[in-house]
Amino acid sequence: MRIPDDRERGEATHIGAALEEWIQRGIGRATPESRSGTLTLPRELQGWPHIAHGGGVLASLYELARPFLPDRDLVLASVKLQRSVDLERPLSWSLAPWERGVSLNLFQEERLLAEARVATLPAEESLPAALLFKPGGVSEAPTVPGNTGCLACGSENPIGLQIRFHYDERAVWKAYQPRPPYRRADGSLTPHFHFIVLDEIGWWLGVLSAGEGGLTNEITVRVLRPTAFGAPLLIHGARASVVPEDDRGRLWRAEAIVSVDGQPVAAGSVRFAGTRGFTRRLIPGFLAASQPEDVRRLFPQYLETARLMEEES
């Protein structure tokens, strides 16, 4: 019988823990009040292997900021991703006061990876009318593909959302019940959920507009009110609200909300950059964990590539 190594034993005892605990495991501070330290993101925070999910990066930086916020749940949080963020590698972070909250930087050696700001939500915050769009029925709507390991769409990620959105010509959406890692001890839904799910739906809104896979490089989320963990959620974004940010159809700005009983509880804005190279990288993972037709429907220009990959497998 093989004896599990130290890493496997540590992971086995951690399965079932809340997402915040997974993130806290990787945070290094000299003291609880320290404004710098190290951060190691576990592989479960991946978007793709070895690269962190953008929403997971924002969730991790929010966790660093929480001790310095007067209201730790109703927040305005944003991140600009300058480079891909590696997993399972010690990174450096620093934090400084900023208006109603803090600003944070994340580094790999001397290279700036991400800049974030997290602050208490202004009382006057309101939602644009376009975000209050409500999708119709889902009985015939197709579903986006996914892979196995992604923090959002991965079917086998123990702390992932394991979410696959519906879409049509009007919207992207999902009626959804969060998984146990997103439940806090007090019975509320952790705000970290909103950072991940709104980044993910913004990514898919960008894919549908660009016709390509890609990356989100800016994420802004407003957590508007606390939410009970058991409340049924609707995550949705109108495709008509997605706007181009360049002349080549590469950069797009997408917005979406999370609502409970028709009332918004969080809103997000995502900047998406689409590239052919990323689409090609996505296809194998999608085909391994999704219905082939779900992949072909979204990426028809790669139909032959998908067919050859299936034959090779």
C-alpha positions as CSV (number, residue, x, y, z in Angstrom):
1,M,0.0,0.0,0.0
2,R,1.4,3.4,-1.0
3,I,1.6,5.9,1.9
4,P,0.3,9.4,1.0
5,D,2.9,12.1,1.0
6,D,2.7,15.3,3.1
7,R,1.0,17.3,0.4
8,E,-1.7,14.6,-0.2
9,R,-2.4,14.3,3.5
10,G,-2.7,18.1,3.8
11,E,-5.2,18.2,0.9
12,A,-7.2,15.3,2.2
13,T,-7.8,17.1,5.5
14,H,-8.7,20.3,3.6
15,I,-11.4,18.9,1.4
16,G,-14.8,20.3,2.5
17,A,-13.2,23.5,3.9
18,A,-14.6,26.9,2.8
19,L,-12.9,28.8,0.0
20,E,-11.6,31.4,2.4
21,E,-9.6,28.7,4.2
22,W,-8.0,27.5,1.0
23,I,-6.9,31.1,0.3
24,Q,-5.8,31.8,3.9
25,R,-3.5,28.7,3.7
26,G,-1.4,30.5,1.2
27,I,-1.2,33.9,2.9
28,G,2.0,34.9,4.6
29,R,2.1,37.9,7.0
30,A,4.7,38.8,9.6
31,T,1.9,39.9,11.9
32,P,-1.9,40.1,11.6
33,E,-1.5,43.9,10.9
34,S,1.2,43.5,8.2
35,R,0.8,45.4,5.0
36,S,3.1,43.1,2.9
37,G,3.9,39.4,2.7
38,T,3.6,36.4,0.4
39,L,0.7,34.7,-1.3
40,T,0.7,31.3,-2.8
41,L,-2.4,30.4,-4.8
42,P,-3.4,26.7,-4.8
43,R,-3.8,24.9,-8.1
44,E,-7.6,24.7,-7.4
45,L,-7.8,28.5,-8.2
46,Q,-6.8,27.9,-11.8
47,G,-8.5,29.2,-14.9
48,W,-6.3,27.0,-17.0
49,P,-3.5,24.7,-15.7
50,H,-0.7,26.8,-14.1
51,I,-2.6,30.1,-14.6
52,A,-4.9,31.6,-11.9
53,H,-8.6,32.4,-12.7
54,G,-9.0,36.2,-12.8
55,G,-11.9,36.0,-10.3
56,G,-9.8,33.8,-8.1
57,V,-7.1,36.4,-8.0
58,L,-9.6,39.1,-7.1
59,A,-11.0,36.9,-4.4
60,S,-7.5,36.3,-2.9
61,L,-6.7,40.0,-2.9
62,Y,-10.0,40.8,-1.3
63,E,-9.1,38.2,1.5
64,L,-5.9,40.1,2.1
65,A,-7.8,43.4,2.3
66,R,-10.6,42.3,4.6
67,P,-8.9,43.0,7.9
68,F,-8.5,46.7,6.9
69,L,-12.1,47.3,5.8
70,P,-14.7,48.8,8.2
71,D,-17.5,46.9,6.3
72,R,-16.0,43.7,5.1
73,D,-18.8,42.4,2.9
74,L,-20.5,45.3,1.1
75,V,-17.5,46.3,-1.1
76,L,-16.3,47.7,-4.4
77,A,-13.4,45.6,-5.6
78,S,-11.5,45.8,-8.8
79,V,-8.3,44.3,-10.3
80,K,-6.2,44.9,-13.4
81,L,-4.2,41.9,-14.4
82,Q,-1.0,43.0,-16.0
83,R,0.3,39.4,-16.6
84,S,-0.8,35.8,-16.0
85,V,-0.6,34.8,-12.3
86,D,1.1,31.6,-11.6
87,L,-0.2,28.9,-9.2
88,E,1.6,27.1,-6.4
89,R,4.4,29.7,-6.4
90,P,5.1,32.2,-3.7
91,L,4.3,35.7,-4.8
92,S,4.8,39.0,-3.0
93,W,2.0,41.4,-2.1
94,S,1.9,44.9,-0.6
95,L,-1.1,46.9,0.6
96,A,-1.6,50.7,1.3
97,P,-4.6,52.8,2.4
98,W,-6.8,54.1,-0.4
99,E,-9.9,56.3,0.1
100,R,-12.5,54.0,1.9
101,G,-10.3,51.0,1.7
102,V,-7.0,49.7,0.4
103,S,-4.9,49.3,-2.7
104,L,-2.9,46.2,-3.3
105,N,-0.1,45.1,-5.7
106,L,0.9,41.5,-6.5
107,F,4.4,40.7,-7.7
108,Q,6.4,37.8,-9.0
109,E,10.0,38.9,-8.1
110,E,10.2,42.4,-9.6
111,R,7.4,42.0,-12.1
112,L,4.0,43.5,-11.3
113,L,1.2,41.0,-11.9
114,A,-1.9,42.7,-10.6
115,E,-3.1,45.9,-9.2
116,A,-6.3,45.9,-7.1
117,R,-8.5,48.2,-5.0
118,V,-11.0,47.2,-2.4
119,A,-13.2,49.7,-0.6
120,T,-16.4,49.9,1.3
121,L,-19.3,50.4,-1.1
122,P,-20.5,54.0,-1.5
123,A,-24.0,54.4,-0.3
124,E,-25.0,56.1,-3.6
125,E,-24.1,53.2,-5.7
126,S,-26.9,52.1,-8.2
127,L,-27.1,49.8,-11.2
128,P,-27.4,50.8,-14.8
129,A,-30.9,49.9,-16.2
130,A,-29.4,47.6,-18.8
131,L,-28.2,45.2,-16.0
132,L,-31.7,44.6,-14.8
133,F,-32.5,42.5,-17.9
134,K,-34.2,39.2,-17.0
135,P,-33.8,36.2,-19.3
136,G,-36.6,34.0,-20.4
137,G,-37.0,30.2,-20.2
138,V,-34.1,27.8,-20.4
139,S,-35.8,24.6,-21.7
140,E,-34.2,24.8,-25.2
141,A,-31.2,27.0,-24.5
142,P,-27.8,25.5,-25.2
143,T,-25.1,25.3,-22.6
144,V,-21.5,26.6,-22.8
145,P,-18.8,23.9,-22.5
146,G,-16.3,23.6,-19.7
147,N,-13.3,21.6,-18.6
148,T,-12.4,19.6,-15.5
149,G,-10.1,21.8,-13.4
150,C,-11.3,25.5,-13.8
151,L,-12.3,27.3,-10.6
152,A,-15.6,28.2,-12.3
153,C,-16.6,25.7,-15.0
154,G,-14.4,22.7,-13.9
155,S,-16.5,19.6,-13.2
156,E,-13.9,18.1,-10.9
157,N,-12.5,21.1,-8.9
158,P,-13.3,20.5,-5.2
159,I,-13.7,24.2,-4.4
160,G,-15.0,25.2,-7.9
161,L,-18.4,26.6,-8.8
162,Q,-18.9,23.8,-11.3
163,I,-21.1,26.1,-13.3
164,R,-22.1,25.9,-17.0
165,F,-24.2,28.9,-18.3
166,H,-27.1,28.9,-20.7
167,Y,-27.1,31.3,-23.6
168,D,-29.2,32.6,-26.5
169,E,-29.2,35.6,-28.8
170,R,-30.3,37.9,-25.9
171,A,-28.4,36.8,-22.8
172,V,-26.1,34.5,-20.8
173,W,-27.5,33.2,-17.6
174,K,-27.8,30.4,-15.0
175,A,-30.2,29.7,-12.1
176,Y,-27.8,28.4,-9.5
177,Q,-27.4,27.1,-6.0
178,P,-23.9,27.7,-4.7
179,R,-21.8,24.7,-3.5
180,P,-20.7,24.2,0.1
181,P,-17.2,25.8,-0.1
182,Y,-19.0,29.2,-0.5
183,R,-21.0,28.9,2.7
184,R,-19.7,30.9,5.7
185,A,-20.0,29.7,9.3
186,D,-22.8,32.2,9.9
187,G,-24.9,30.8,7.1
188,S,-24.2,33.6,4.6
189,L,-22.8,33.4,1.0
190,T,-19.2,34.5,1.0
191,P,-18.5,37.6,-1.2
192,H,-15.7,35.6,-2.9
193,F,-18.4,33.8,-4.8
194,H,-19.4,37.1,-6.7
195,F,-15.8,37.8,-7.8
196,I,-15.5,34.4,-9.4
197,V,-18.9,34.0,-11.0
198,L,-19.1,37.5,-12.4
199,D,-15.7,37.2,-13.9
200,E,-16.8,33.9,-15.5
201,I,-20.0,35.1,-17.0
202,G,-18.3,38.3,-18.2
203,W,-15.7,36.0,-19.9
204,W,-18.5,34.1,-21.7
205,L,-20.2,37.3,-22.8
206,G,-16.9,38.3,-24.3
207,V,-16.5,35.0,-26.0
208,L,-19.9,35.3,-27.7
209,S,-19.1,38.8,-28.9
210,A,-15.6,38.1,-30.1
211,G,-16.1,34.6,-31.4
212,E,-12.9,33.6,-29.7
213,G,-11.6,32.5,-26.3
214,G,-9.3,34.8,-24.4
215,L,-8.6,36.4,-21.1
216,T,-10.2,38.9,-18.7
217,N,-7.7,41.5,-17.8
218,E,-9.9,43.9,-15.8
219,I,-12.6,42.9,-13.3
220,T,-14.8,45.2,-11.1
221,V,-17.4,43.9,-8.7
222,R,-19.8,45.6,-6.4
223,V,-21.2,43.4,-3.6
224,L,-24.5,45.3,-2.9
225,R,-26.0,43.3,0.0
226,P,-25.4,40.2,2.1
227,T,-27.0,37.0,0.9
228,A,-28.1,33.9,2.7
229,F,-26.2,30.8,1.4
230,G,-29.4,28.8,0.6
231,A,-31.0,31.6,-1.5
232,P,-31.6,30.6,-5.1
233,L,-29.5,32.8,-7.4
234,L,-29.8,34.0,-10.9
235,I,-26.6,35.1,-12.6
236,H,-27.2,36.9,-15.9
237,G,-26.0,39.4,-18.4
238,A,-27.6,40.9,-21.5
239,R,-25.6,40.4,-24.7
240,A,-26.8,43.8,-25.9
241,S,-24.9,45.5,-23.1
242,V,-21.6,44.1,-24.3
243,V,-19.6,46.9,-26.0
244,P,-16.4,46.8,-28.1
245,E,-13.3,48.7,-26.8
246,D,-11.3,48.5,-30.0
247,D,-11.8,48.5,-33.8
248,R,-10.6,44.9,-34.4
249,G,-13.3,43.1,-32.4
250,R,-10.7,41.9,-29.9
251,L,-11.5,43.9,-26.7
252,W,-15.0,43.9,-25.2
253,R,-16.6,45.3,-22.0
254,A,-19.3,43.0,-20.5
255,E,-21.5,43.5,-17.5
256,A,-23.7,41.1,-15.5
257,I,-25.5,40.8,-12.1
258,V,-26.3,38.2,-9.5
259,S,-29.9,38.5,-8.2
260,V,-32.1,36.9,-5.6
261,D,-35.9,37.1,-6.2
262,G,-35.4,39.8,-8.8
263,Q,-33.3,41.9,-6.5
264,P,-29.6,42.5,-7.5
265,V,-27.1,41.4,-4.8
266,A,-23.9,41.9,-6.8
267,A,-22.8,43.5,-10.1
268,G,-19.7,43.0,-12.2
269,S,-17.9,44.6,-15.2
270,V,-15.3,42.7,-17.1
271,R,-12.9,43.6,-19.9
272,F,-12.3,40.7,-22.2
273,A,-9.5,40.2,-24.7
274,G,-10.1,37.5,-27.3
275,T,-7.4,35.7,-29.4
276,R,-7.2,32.8,-31.8
277,G,-4.3,31.3,-29.8
278,F,-6.4,31.0,-26.7
279,T,-9.3,29.4,-28.5
280,R,-7.0,26.7,-29.8
281,R,-5.7,26.1,-26.3
282,L,-9.3,25.8,-25.0
283,I,-10.6,23.3,-27.5
284,P,-8.9,20.1,-26.1
285,G,-10.0,20.8,-22.5
286,F,-13.5,21.6,-23.6
287,L,-13.8,18.4,-25.7
288,A,-12.6,16.2,-22.9
289,A,-15.2,17.4,-20.4
290,S,-18.2,18.6,-22.6
291,Q,-20.6,17.5,-25.3
292,P,-18.8,18.0,-28.7
293,E,-21.8,19.9,-30.0
294,D,-21.5,22.4,-27.2
295,V,-18.0,23.1,-28.4
296,R,-18.8,23.2,-32.1
297,R,-21.8,25.5,-31.6
298,L,-19.6,28.2,-30.1
299,F,-16.4,27.7,-32.2
300,P,-17.6,26.7,-35.6
301,Q,-14.3,28.0,-37.2
302,Y,-12.5,25.2,-35.3
303,L,-14.8,22.4,-36.4
304,E,-12.1,20.6,-38.3
305,T,-9.7,21.0,-35.4
306,A,-12.2,19.6,-33.0
307,R,-12.9,16.6,-35.3
308,L,-9.3,15.7,-35.7
309,M,-8.7,16.0,-31.9
310,E,-11.6,13.6,-31.3
311,E,-10.2,11.0,-33.8
312,E,-6.8,11.2,-32.2
313,S,-8.3,10.6,-28.7
